[in-house]
Amino acid sequence: MGYKYIIVRKGNQELPFIFPENCVHSLMFRAVRMMTKLEIKTIYPSASEKMLKDAVDSLKVVGAGSITLDVGSATGSSGTLKVQSRPGDASAIQSFPYTHGLIFEGE
């Protein structure tokens, strides 16, 4: 079985999500958006609809495609999200446990 991925930018963090190849990139991003909204509602029960909408709307997919975990290569793109894989995506995914996806301006 192969895998697909999306990398979602949230503030100064890029979060990778890896999923089976029979799933669709855009549906995974929709699930991430729904989880974000649920997370905010759980932590801040009185959060306004505007706050929830702003938080969800701030999420951006910055990389997407297919990934080969044993080789460590990310290639391709997402037709449903119209996003390409980036040269550093595989390394960002592999280093996530150490960097927690933190990025700094200029990178």
Secondary structure by P-SEA (a helix, b strand, c coil): ccbbbbbbbcccbbbbbbbcccccaaaaaaaaaaaaaaaaaaacccccaaaaaaaaaaccccbbbbbbcccbbbbbbbcccccccccaaaaaaaacccccccccccc
